[in-house]
Amino acid sequence: MNAKALYKKKALRDRRKLRIKSKLLGDALRPRVSVFRSNRYFYAQAIDDVKQSTITHIDGRKMGFKNTQEDAKKLGVLFAEELKKAGIERAVYDRNGYLYHGVVAAFAESLRENGIAL
């Protein structure tokens, strides 16, 4: 992939990100679960947009998980436990401009299977 194609790909993701984020708002009772995936690792955090603070987060790099669907499912289980400890049963899923496919979808499905209503 050449530089021009990469620039266009990032620009399209940024446009999707703004369009999605303009419609989502998280609060203390229903925080926004924002995900980030790099080429190697996967990260997620629950954000209270009213207070502009992070409630809880999970870091796949520190836990030794890679950016794969199997590891995303495991991270979803662990993150659901963290959310339940914080007293959160419902959340808004912010895919952060990524397509709802692969790792992003596997993480969301894992959260749903473990009792977090998205």
C-alpha positions as CSV (number, residue, x, y, z in Angstrom):
1,M,0.0,0.0,0.0
2,N,1.5,3.3,-1.0
3,A,1.5,6.5,1.0
4,K,-1.4,8.1,-0.8
5,A,-3.6,5.0,-0.1
6,L,-2.7,5.0,3.5
7,Y,-3.5,8.7,3.8
8,K,-6.9,8.1,2.3
9,K,-7.6,5.1,4.5
10,K,-6.8,7.2,7.6
11,A,-8.9,10.1,6.4
12,L,-11.9,7.9,5.8
13,R,-11.5,6.4,9.3
14,D,-11.3,9.9,10.8
15,R,-14.5,10.9,9.1
16,R,-16.3,7.8,10.3
17,K,-14.9,8.5,13.8
18,L,-16.4,12.0,13.9
19,R,-19.7,10.9,12.5
20,I,-20.0,8.1,15.1
21,K,-18.8,10.2,18.0
22,S,-21.3,13.0,17.3
23,K,-24.1,10.6,18.0
24,L,-22.7,8.8,21.1
25,L,-22.6,10.1,24.7
26,G,-21.7,8.2,27.8
27,D,-22.5,9.0,31.4
28,A,-21.8,7.4,34.7
29,L,-24.7,4.9,34.4
30,R,-24.1,4.0,30.8
31,P,-20.5,4.9,29.8
32,R,-19.1,4.9,26.4
33,V,-16.8,1.8,25.7
34,S,-14.2,3.0,23.3
35,V,-11.8,0.6,21.6
36,F,-8.5,1.0,19.9
37,R,-6.6,-1.5,17.9
38,S,-3.0,-1.2,16.8
39,N,-1.3,-3.6,14.4
40,R,-0.3,-5.8,17.4
41,Y,-2.5,-5.0,20.4
42,F,-6.1,-4.2,21.5
43,Y,-7.2,-1.6,24.1
44,A,-10.6,-0.6,25.5
45,Q,-11.8,1.9,28.1
46,A,-15.1,3.0,29.6
47,I,-15.5,6.7,29.5
48,D,-17.9,9.1,31.3
49,D,-18.3,11.9,28.8
50,V,-20.2,14.1,31.3
51,K,-17.3,14.2,33.8
52,Q,-14.7,13.6,31.0
53,S,-13.0,10.8,32.9
54,T,-12.2,7.2,32.4
55,I,-14.0,4.8,34.6
56,T,-12.0,1.7,33.8
57,H,-9.7,0.4,31.1
58,I,-8.0,-2.7,29.8
59,D,-4.7,-3.0,28.1
60,G,-4.0,-6.0,25.9
61,R,-0.3,-5.2,25.7
62,K,0.3,-5.4,29.4
63,M,-1.7,-8.6,29.7
64,G,0.1,-10.3,26.9
65,F,-2.9,-10.5,24.5
66,K,-2.4,-9.8,20.8
67,N,-4.7,-8.3,18.2
68,T,-6.6,-11.5,17.4
69,Q,-10.3,-12.5,17.6
70,E,-9.6,-15.1,20.2
71,D,-7.7,-12.7,22.4
72,A,-10.4,-10.0,21.9
73,K,-12.9,-12.5,23.3
74,K,-10.8,-13.1,26.3
75,L,-10.3,-9.4,26.9
76,G,-14.1,-9.0,26.6
77,V,-14.6,-11.4,29.4
78,L,-12.0,-9.6,31.6
79,F,-13.4,-6.2,30.7
80,A,-17.0,-7.3,31.5
81,E,-15.8,-8.3,34.9
82,E,-14.2,-4.9,35.5
83,L,-17.3,-3.1,34.4
84,K,-19.4,-5.2,36.7
85,K,-17.1,-4.4,39.6
86,A,-17.7,-0.8,38.9
87,G,-21.4,-1.4,39.0
88,I,-22.0,-1.0,35.2
89,E,-24.5,-3.3,33.4
90,R,-25.1,-1.2,30.3
91,A,-22.8,0.7,28.0
92,V,-22.6,2.5,24.6
93,Y,-20.2,0.8,22.2
94,D,-17.9,3.2,20.4
95,R,-16.0,1.4,17.6
96,N,-13.8,4.4,17.1
97,G,-14.1,4.6,13.4
98,Y,-13.2,0.9,12.8
99,L,-15.4,-1.3,10.8
100,Y,-17.6,-3.6,12.9
101,H,-15.8,-6.7,11.8
102,G,-13.2,-9.1,13.2
103,V,-11.6,-8.1,16.4
104,V,-13.9,-5.1,17.0
105,A,-17.0,-7.3,16.6
106,A,-15.6,-10.2,18.6
107,F,-14.9,-7.9,21.6
108,A,-18.4,-6.5,21.5
109,E,-20.0,-9.9,21.2
110,S,-17.9,-11.1,24.2
111,L,-19.1,-8.2,26.3
112,R,-22.7,-9.0,25.4
113,E,-22.2,-12.7,26.2
114,N,-20.9,-11.7,29.7
115,G,-23.9,-9.6,30.7
116,I,-23.1,-6.1,29.5
117,A,-25.9,-4.6,27.4
118,L,-24.6,-2.6,24.5
